[in-house]
Amino acid sequence: MAENGKLATVFGGSGFLGRHIVWSLARRGYRVRAAVRRPDLAGYLQPMGAVGQIMPVQANLRFAESVARAVEGAEIVINAVGILAPTGAQTFASIHSEGAERVAKAAKEAGAKRVVHISAIGADKASSAKYAQTKALGEEATLSEFPGAIILRPSIVFGQEDEFFNRFAAMARISPFLPLIGGGRTKFQPVYVGDVGHAAVAAATGAGVPGSIYELGGPEVLSFRQLLKATLDYTERKRLLLPLPFWAAKLMAIATWPLPNAIRPMTVDQVRLLQSDNVVSDAAKRDGRTIAALDVPHPASIDGIVPGYLERFRPRGQYASYHP
């Protein structure tokens, strides 16, 4: 794991996706600066590399000075910061659009050679969902400040700490039913977090066309119903899949608004997102702007990854099937 002497800054380096990006950069020999709000809670990143190779530093996308300090001397800058629901000052606008602009501007001023920005499939300024609107604005701002940046739009990302399979598996523990929002017809193309991390580093180190937008999806296109059914199969639970119209799901989201985001079933904004399919577009496939172009020719399927980390949600726990 000899260092190549080059420095990479990863904003959100301690997050669900960010830690995979940090690990992949370290494996390639980069010195990695993980720019996070709470570096005191990111010490677990350091064993991913050699002694001194990975260093968490304080940065907040809402404050330009901290962003500029974090990218000083960096050859590569990757922005993996994103939120699924706003909390306090961490709003969609301040993180997804304004924060993205600050990162790209600071990277340009610091002389960075490559910038990679993590967005999401469905990013659209015309969307009714604030998440999708601000993701699109963030893409626009990034390319405006750093025209050679590469934008990555993953579909729903799965992995050990994901906010999809874990959330619905936890819900199935206590609820007699799972909500089939919109009848469960919305389509997704789930992509493994490790594959997205690898693709991001590939884009940052030479793969991909500068100034392009890549759409990242896994090997399968599955409906919301199929994903919930898979969750129940993996956790060995039998629950009713209850069709819930979009309007009723929005009312449910409004009724649970006072609850913390960690235990709310869904926000109104997330219900709006479910009204559109979340899959790699035909245009991206035709132009070769997919995960295969970023050094991931065979992305992992949910069957190969998800059962392992949902095992703990089984009725008798994760060790019930093991025998001495």
LUMGUMAR-299655 format. One record per residue (C-alpha): residue in three letters; x negated, y, z negated. Coordinates in Angstrom, 3 decimals, always signed. Layout:
N
    r        px        py        pz
  ala         X         Y         Z
...
END
This chain:
324
    r        px        py        pz
  met    +0.000    +0.000    +0.000
  ala    -2.836    +2.379    +0.895
  glu    -1.730    +5.979    +1.199
  asn    -1.956    +7.630    +4.607
  gly    -2.327   +11.039    +2.964
  lys    +0.838   +12.510    +4.481
  leu    +3.564   +13.989    +2.285
  ala    +7.316   +13.429    +2.649
  thr   +10.037   +15.182    +0.658
  val   +13.337   +13.381    +0.099
  phe   +16.199   +15.461    -1.255
  gly   +18.485   +13.216    -3.268
  gly   +15.658   +10.715    -3.622
  ser   +17.096    +9.166    -6.770
  gly   +20.546    +8.584    -5.265
  phe   +22.285    +5.546    -3.845
  leu   +20.745    +6.025    -0.390
  gly   +17.784    +8.191    -1.363
  arg   +16.022    +5.493    -3.374
  his   +15.969    +3.203    -0.322
  ile   +14.455    +6.007    +1.754
  val   +11.808    +6.604    -0.931
  trp   +10.946    +2.889    -1.039
  ser   +10.667    +2.665    +2.751
  leu    +8.421    +5.738    +2.941
  ala    +6.205    +4.357    +0.187
  arg    +5.853    +1.068    +2.062
  arg    +4.575    +3.064    +5.035
  gly    +1.942    +4.687    +2.873
  tyr    +3.413    +8.164    +2.502
  arg    +3.092   +10.243    -0.608
  val    +6.702   +10.886    -1.585
  arg    +8.155   +13.864    -3.380
  ala   +11.661   +12.931    -4.602
  ala   +13.502   +16.241    -4.973
  val   +16.292   +15.768    -7.503
  arg   +18.250   +17.815   -10.032
  arg   +17.095   +15.682   -12.968
  pro   +13.527   +14.408   -12.402
  asp   +13.448   +13.183   -16.011
  leu   +16.034   +10.558   -15.000
  ala   +14.205    +9.477   -11.836
  gly   +11.154    +7.821   -13.340
  tyr   +12.333    +4.420   -12.104
  leu   +11.289    +5.481    -8.583
  gln    +7.589    +5.503    -9.418
  pro    +7.031    +1.702    -9.563
  met    +8.229    +1.535    -5.942
  gly    +4.786    +2.776    -4.889
  ala    +1.185    +2.845    -6.021
  val    +0.134    +4.908    -9.031
  gly    +0.820    +8.572    -8.265
  gln    +2.320    +7.854    -4.843
  ile    +5.913    +8.831    -5.777
  met    +6.630   +11.950    -7.805
  pro   +10.108   +13.217    -8.796
  val   +10.348   +17.012    -8.737
  gln   +13.139   +19.377    -9.726
  ala   +15.235   +20.861    -6.936
  asn   +18.842   +21.921    -6.494
  leu   +20.298   +22.595    -3.056
  arg   +22.199   +25.567    -4.477
  phe   +18.945   +27.417    -5.237
  ala   +16.725   +28.327    -2.287
  glu   +13.599   +28.838    -4.411
  ser   +13.650   +25.275    -5.724
  val   +14.225   +23.916    -2.213
  ala   +11.248   +25.888    -0.868
  arg    +8.966   +24.583    -3.647
  ala   +10.036   +21.011    -2.960
  val    +9.083   +21.092    +0.737
  glu    +5.781   +22.903    +0.355
  gly    +3.128   +20.987    +2.287
  ala    +5.530   +18.272    +3.461
  glu    +5.193   +16.832    +6.963
  ile    +8.548   +15.028    +6.733
  val   +11.748   +16.328    +5.098
  ile   +14.804   +14.101    +4.663
  asn   +18.066   +15.429    +3.224
  ala   +20.082   +12.573    +1.711
  val   +22.211   +14.698    -0.632
  gly   +25.965   +14.273    -0.418
  ile   +28.997   +14.132    -2.681
  leu   +32.286   +12.260    -2.339
  ala   +34.209   +14.641    -4.594
  pro   +33.378   +18.124    -5.910
  thr   +32.513   +18.680    -9.575
  gly   +31.976   +22.162   -10.998
  ala   +29.477   +24.160    -8.953
  gln   +28.686   +21.078    -6.820
  thr   +31.245   +21.819    -4.117
  phe   +31.444   +20.410    -0.599
  ala   +30.449   +23.789    +0.843
  ser   +27.520   +24.396    -1.512
  ile   +26.045   +20.928    -0.932
  his   +27.028   +19.744    +2.547
  ser   +26.831   +22.985    +4.521
  glu   +25.025   +25.729    +2.579
  gly   +22.600   +23.270    +0.988
  ala   +21.828   +21.631    +4.327
  glu   +21.045   +25.032    +5.816
  arg   +18.656   +25.851    +2.954
  val   +16.791   +22.557    +3.422
  ala   +16.385   +22.988    +7.179
  lys   +15.304   +26.622    +6.836
  ala   +12.770   +25.798    +4.117
  ala   +11.409   +22.867    +6.162
  lys   +10.901   +25.144    +9.177
  glu    +9.152   +27.804    +7.089
  ala    +6.935   +25.168    +5.441
  gly    +5.815   +23.842    +8.828
  ala    +7.384   +20.392    +8.559
  lys    +7.112   +18.291   +11.712
  arg   +10.241   +16.127   +11.309
  val   +13.575   +16.731    +9.604
  val   +16.254   +14.067    +9.154
  his   +19.689   +15.017    +7.864
  ile   +22.185   +12.426    +6.596
  ser   +25.743   +13.280    +7.613
  ala   +28.705   +10.919    +8.140
  ile   +30.821    +9.454   +10.906
  gly   +33.933   +11.586   +11.130
  ala   +32.130   +14.895   +10.623
  asp   +34.417   +17.379   +12.372
  lys   +35.071   +21.074   +11.812
  ala   +38.693   +20.532   +12.907
  ser   +39.328   +17.792   +10.334
  ser   +41.920   +18.313    +7.598
  ala   +39.440   +16.849    +5.083
  lys   +36.995   +19.273    +3.456
  tyr   +34.384   +16.493    +3.296
  ala   +34.403   +16.073    +7.088
  gln   +34.568   +19.828    +7.736
  thr   +31.549   +20.630    +5.591
  lys   +29.562   +17.661    +6.928
  ala   +30.051   +19.080   +10.440
  leu   +29.045   +22.560    +9.295
  gly   +25.946   +21.064    +7.680
  glu   +24.956   +19.384   +10.950
  glu   +25.435   +22.650   +12.832
  ala   +23.399   +24.634   +10.299
  thr   +20.597   +22.060   +10.275
  leu   +20.221   +22.058   +14.062
  ser   +20.459   +25.847   +14.160
  glu   +17.559   +26.251   +11.707
  phe   +15.552   +23.225   +12.926
  pro   +16.593   +22.332   +16.517
  gly   +14.424   +19.208   +16.548
  ala   +16.126   +17.666   +13.521
  ile   +17.703   +14.219   +13.824
  ile   +21.210   +13.809   +12.390
  leu   +22.344   +10.401   +11.111
  arg   +26.041    +9.661   +10.769
  pro   +26.613    +6.378    +8.918
  ser   +30.000    +4.719    +8.557
  ile   +30.952    +3.580    +5.043
  val   +27.707    +2.552    +3.309
  phe   +27.669    -0.561    +1.131
  gly   +25.141    -1.790    -1.393
  gln   +24.744    -2.663    -5.042
  glu   +25.828    +0.732    -6.415
  asp   +28.332    +1.625    -3.683
  glu   +31.519    +3.579    -4.303
  phe   +33.761    +1.346    -2.208
  phe   +33.504    -2.364    -3.000
  asn   +32.598    -1.742    -6.642
  arg   +35.507    +0.675    -7.101
  phe   +38.154    -1.670    -5.707
  ala   +36.655    -4.712    -7.448
  ala   +36.876    -2.815   -10.754
  met   +40.457    -1.807    -9.960
  ala   +41.385    -5.454    -9.317
  arg   +40.283    -6.309   -12.855
  ile   +43.136    -4.321   -14.409
  ser   +45.698    -3.720   -11.687
  pro   +48.193    -6.301   -10.372
  phe   +47.890    -4.777    -6.895
  leu   +45.497    -2.897    -4.632
  pro   +46.843    -0.008    -2.529
  leu   +46.859    -0.535    +1.242
  ile   +46.732    +3.142    +2.075
  gly   +48.331    +3.899    +5.410
  gly   +49.186    +0.218    +5.735
  gly   +45.510    -0.723    +5.695
  arg   +45.057    -0.153    +9.429
  thr   +42.132    +2.310    +9.281
  lys   +39.000    +0.767   +10.823
  phe   +35.492    +0.907    +9.346
  gln   +32.069    -0.333   +10.427
  pro   +30.316    -0.898    +7.062
  val   +26.542    -0.466    +7.146
  tyr   +24.067    -1.683    +4.514
  val   +22.325    +1.035    +2.508
  gly   +18.918    -0.580    +3.018
  asp   +19.408    -0.476    +6.792
  val   +20.389    +3.203    +6.661
  gly   +17.297    +3.935    +4.559
  his   +15.083    +2.113    +7.063
  ala   +16.711    +3.941    +9.991
  ala   +16.209    +7.315    +8.290
  val   +12.494    +6.660    +7.825
  ala   +12.174    +5.360   +11.380
  ala   +13.753    +8.597   +12.628
  ala   +11.386   +10.609   +10.437
  thr    +8.287    +8.805   +11.699
  gly    +8.785    +8.872   +15.453
  ala   +11.870    +6.881   +16.466
  gly   +14.819    +8.660   +17.979
  val   +15.177   +11.764   +20.121
  pro   +14.717   +15.109   +18.314
  gly   +17.877   +17.199   +18.234
  ser   +20.134   +14.145   +18.576
  ile   +22.985   +12.747   +16.487
  tyr   +22.898    +8.991   +15.803
  glu   +25.888    +6.999   +14.562
  leu   +25.091    +4.092   +12.264
  gly   +27.366    +1.111   +11.841
  gly   +27.015    -2.511   +10.820
  pro   +27.705    -5.593   +12.953
  glu   +31.454    -5.749   +12.213
  val   +34.449    -3.468   +12.663
  leu   +36.946    -4.248    +9.890
  ser   +40.265    -2.761    +8.832
  phe   +40.894    -1.365    +5.366
  arg   +43.129    -4.399    +4.750
  gln   +40.307    -6.786    +5.711
  leu   +37.862    -4.996    +3.420
  leu   +40.216    -5.220    +0.429
  lys   +40.924    -8.881    +1.224
  ala   +37.161    -9.542    +1.318
  thr   +36.767    -7.780    -2.044
  leu   +39.362   -10.075    -3.600
  asp   +37.769   -13.163    -2.030
  tyr   +34.296   -12.229    -3.316
  thr   +35.622   -11.609    -6.836
  glu   +37.860   -14.719    -6.797
  arg   +40.941   -12.711    -7.749
  lys   +44.478   -12.853    -6.417
  arg   +46.171    -9.468    -6.189
  leu   +49.063    -8.086    -4.185
  leu   +48.015    -5.808    -1.324
  leu   +50.699    -3.135    -1.543
  pro   +51.257    -0.974    +1.573
  leu   +51.231    +2.699    +0.608
  pro   +52.109    +5.446    +3.119
  phe   +49.643    +8.304    +3.381
  trp   +52.107   +10.741    +1.784
  ala   +52.555    +8.448    -1.236
  ala   +48.789    +7.998    -1.543
  lys   +48.379   +11.784    -1.609
  leu   +50.977   +12.030    -4.394
  met   +49.065    +9.359    -6.341
  ala   +45.845   +11.314    -5.845
  ile   +47.503   +14.515    -7.093
  ala   +48.946   +12.716   -10.122
  thr   +45.518   +11.382   -11.125
  trp   +43.716   +14.687   -10.457
  pro   +42.926   +15.375   -14.174
  leu   +41.016   +12.077   -14.495
  pro   +37.210   +11.971   -14.071
  asn   +36.068   +11.167   -10.521
  ala   +34.502    +7.920   -11.745
  ile   +37.889    +6.405   -12.580
  arg   +40.239    +8.153   -10.158
  pro   +41.525    +5.711    -7.506
  met   +41.135    +8.298    -4.744
  thr   +41.196   +12.036    -4.075
  val   +43.532   +13.823    -1.660
  asp   +40.534   +14.555    +0.556
  gln   +39.615   +10.861    +0.686
  val   +43.187    +9.986    +1.673
  arg   +42.906   +12.466    +4.538
  leu   +39.676   +10.787    +5.648
  leu   +41.484    +7.447    +5.758
  gln   +43.819    +8.820    +8.419
  ser   +41.052    +8.453   +11.023
  asp   +38.978    +5.414   +12.008
  asn   +35.360    +5.433   +10.816
  val   +33.453    +3.549   +13.516
  val   +30.605    +4.172   +15.946
  ser   +31.957    +6.027   +18.986
  asp   +31.867    +4.733   +22.550
  ala   +29.783    +7.776   +23.513
  ala   +27.086    +6.903   +20.955
  lys   +26.991    +3.311   +22.193
  arg   +26.769    +4.421   +25.813
  asp   +23.943    +6.879   +25.089
  gly   +22.006    +4.486   +22.856
  arg   +22.467    +6.691   +19.788
  thr   +23.041    +3.809   +17.374
  ile   +21.177    +2.099   +14.546
  ala   +19.518    -0.289   +17.031
  ala   +17.541    +2.655   +18.444
  leu   +16.161    +3.361   +14.974
  asp   +14.324    +0.092   +14.387
  val   +17.315    -1.844   +12.968
  pro   +18.299    -4.261   +15.753
  his   +20.147    -6.661   +13.425
  pro   +21.924    -4.767   +10.607
  ala   +23.141    -6.792    +7.628
  ser   +26.759    -7.919    +7.337
  ile   +28.904    -7.544    +4.235
  asp   +29.077   -11.338    +3.871
  gly   +25.318   -11.468    +3.423
  ile   +25.088    -8.749    +0.765
  val   +28.334    -7.886    -1.022
  pro   +29.197   -11.250    -2.703
  gly   +25.973   -11.109    -4.719
  tyr   +26.717    -7.820    -6.465
  leu   +30.480    -8.352    -6.831
  glu   +29.917   -11.639    -8.651
  arg   +30.060    -9.789   -11.978
  phe   +33.721    -8.903   -11.318
  arg   +34.840   -12.542   -11.235
  pro   +37.323   -13.596   -13.951
  arg   +34.702   -15.484   -15.983
  gly   +31.779   -13.226   -15.139
  gln   +28.753   -13.641   -12.945
  tyr   +27.283   -16.740   -14.627
  ala   +30.422   -18.921   -14.638
  ser   +29.371   -20.870   -11.550
  tyr   +25.886   -21.709   -12.839
  his   +25.228   -25.025   -14.583
  pro   +22.219   -26.109   -16.652
END
